[in-house]
Amino acid sequence: MEENPRHLFTTMQMFAGQGEHHVEGCTDGAKALQRLGECPFDLVVTGLNVAGVDGIQIIQSLPVSALAPALVITSTAPRPILVGARKVAESRGIPVMATLPKPLTQQGVNAALGAYSESVKRVRPALPGNTLEFHRNALIAAMENGEMQAWFQPKYALVDDLGHAAEALARWEHPKFGLLLPGAFLSAIEREGLEDRLLQTMLAQTLAAQQDWMAAGLDIAVSVNLTTRLLDDPELPDRLHAQVKAANGDPRRICFELTEDSMEAQESNYYAGACRLRMHGFGLAQDDFSSGFSSFYRLVATPFTELKLDGSMIKDAIMIDAFRAALSSVVQLGRKMGLTVVAEGVETEAQLRLLQEFGCHRAQGFLISPAIQRDAIARFFRAS
């Protein structure tokens, strides 16, 4: 979508020339939205200044489902506006492949198409229909029979004298639909109130993996996601500690990443649970710092051992000086507080170099490795 017909023609040529793509174009935003409603597109490229309906309104009107299109945003607007437009899309769950300043270059177009191709492999699996509906019994059975598994993403050390570490991420090897990523089933887990059971499942598989790795001579600390609403259960820290000790595990080799959501624990329960987890010897990470409900006060007031930087902060720091300064400040704050600072969502060499320059301790993301099975993670660390 592009208001200037000449620019629209050039943009269409750039995208059409990179493989066998069916490309359509519109100079009118209202007509473009009508066409999007008539036909599912894989990738939408839009400027911000579009006649009829502007680019922000187009982004807000895009469908949100398992088959929603990916997005490329182009504009002559200042970088902060491009970043803001990307935030509009990402907050609605629409994957943004690139934010490209005008005039477009073939290099930028190629990068956007490459990012889209990778996203199809990684996080946009083909699904039969717009959504998959899973009910309580099927979810419980998947956790009990081993279909729902802990895969592990390396947290690569950027400084010396740090041991091996990884994050446990849920994957479902579904007998009918194949490998499902969390986006396909986590909402059902939450709807059925099964977060605690999933936590126990991921922790049990993590402890078993750590035993296997230790037998092979590898000591790998693992982070496990813990949604904060579970801290409303005052017995949770004791139960988790008992589970670890029963499996001959070491709480010091487990770090719980407190994930944020719209239904957080009551404030008193949050701080009580966090303190008691630390008293049991577990590590504790502030997950996705700079997004959601995270705040500097909570970071300082909670006994964290680790600070995880949200991937969007790293992407923004590459493009905008203000975000770059903010990233540097947050990394230095974490270091001064004695926290291990981990950057997630690292996808480019430029991002990795910037993190190393700022003194970040660890990095994880597709540039280093996606989440992989327990045997593969052992091979990864032996080779690194």
Disulfide bonds with the S-S distance in Angstrom:
none
